[in-house]
Amino acid sequence: ASPGGVFETRDDIEGYLFEDGPNTFQPTESTLSLVSQVGLAPDVVCTDRSLARYVYSGGDLYALPSPGGPPDLSGLVNLLSPLGMARVVV
């Protein structure tokens, strides 16, 4: 293992660029302030929040609920345990 987790960029997923890595965060005012304070602001790459987000697990893509959209949890059913799903809906 290496500090910061495992990252890999692949372009073999049906011709799409795929960024593989666990370290993301919601760019809130407070997190962006912290990133700036520690000198990492030039390294931050923000995406369009209106685009769909997915989790790739077990060879399949699962859609995550969209921010500000209707609460569609169907993409999480195969990713979370029953207890995990209960925590999401409460």
C-alpha positions as CSV (number, residue, x, y, z in Angstrom):
1,A,0.0,0.0,0.0
2,S,1.1,3.6,-0.6
3,P,0.1,6.8,1.1
4,G,-3.1,8.3,-0.3
5,G,-4.5,5.0,-1.6
6,V,-4.3,3.3,-4.9
7,F,-4.8,5.3,-8.1
8,E,-4.8,4.1,-11.6
9,T,-5.9,5.7,-14.9
10,R,-7.1,3.2,-17.5
11,D,-8.5,3.8,-21.0
12,D,-9.6,0.3,-21.6
13,I,-13.2,0.5,-20.4
14,E,-15.0,0.5,-23.8
15,G,-12.8,3.4,-25.0
16,Y,-13.5,5.7,-22.0
17,L,-10.9,7.1,-19.6
18,F,-11.4,5.6,-16.2
19,E,-10.0,7.1,-13.0
20,D,-9.7,4.3,-10.4
21,G,-9.2,5.5,-6.9
22,P,-11.0,5.9,-3.6
23,N,-10.1,9.5,-2.6
24,T,-12.8,12.0,-3.5
25,F,-14.7,14.6,-1.6
26,Q,-17.7,16.9,-1.9
27,P,-16.2,20.3,-2.8
28,T,-17.9,22.3,0.0
29,E,-16.7,25.7,1.0
30,S,-15.0,24.3,4.2
31,T,-13.3,21.4,2.4
32,L,-12.0,23.7,-0.4
33,S,-10.8,26.2,2.3
34,L,-8.8,23.4,4.0
35,V,-7.4,22.2,0.7
36,S,-6.2,25.8,0.0
37,Q,-4.7,26.2,3.5
38,V,-2.6,23.1,3.0
39,G,-1.4,24.2,-0.4
40,L,-3.2,21.6,-2.5
41,A,-5.7,23.8,-4.4
42,P,-3.7,23.6,-7.7
43,D,-4.0,19.8,-7.6
44,V,-7.8,19.8,-7.2
45,V,-9.8,18.7,-10.3
46,C,-13.6,19.4,-9.9
47,T,-16.2,17.8,-12.1
48,D,-19.5,18.9,-13.3
49,R,-21.9,18.1,-10.4
50,S,-24.8,17.6,-12.8
51,L,-23.1,14.5,-14.3
52,A,-24.0,11.0,-13.1
53,R,-21.6,9.3,-10.7
54,Y,-21.0,5.6,-10.7
55,V,-19.3,2.9,-8.5
56,Y,-17.6,0.1,-10.4
57,S,-17.8,-3.1,-8.4
58,G,-17.7,-6.8,-9.4
59,G,-17.6,-5.9,-13.1
60,D,-20.7,-3.7,-13.0
61,L,-21.4,0.0,-12.9
62,Y,-23.9,1.2,-10.3
63,A,-25.4,4.7,-10.5
64,L,-25.3,6.8,-7.4
65,P,-28.1,9.2,-6.5
66,S,-27.7,12.6,-8.2
67,P,-27.2,15.7,-6.0
68,G,-30.4,17.7,-6.0
69,G,-32.2,15.1,-8.1
70,P,-35.0,12.8,-7.0
71,P,-33.8,10.3,-4.4
72,D,-33.2,7.2,-6.5
73,L,-31.5,4.5,-4.4
74,S,-31.8,1.7,-6.8
75,G,-28.1,1.8,-7.7
76,L,-27.1,1.3,-4.1
77,V,-29.2,-1.9,-3.5
78,N,-26.4,-4.2,-4.8
79,L,-23.6,-2.3,-3.1
80,L,-24.8,-2.0,0.5
81,S,-25.8,-4.5,3.1
82,P,-29.4,-4.3,4.4
83,L,-28.1,-2.4,7.5
84,G,-26.2,0.0,5.2
85,M,-29.4,0.6,3.2
86,A,-31.3,1.2,6.4
87,R,-28.8,3.9,7.4
88,V,-29.1,5.6,4.0
89,V,-32.9,5.9,4.1
90,V,-33.2,7.0,7.7
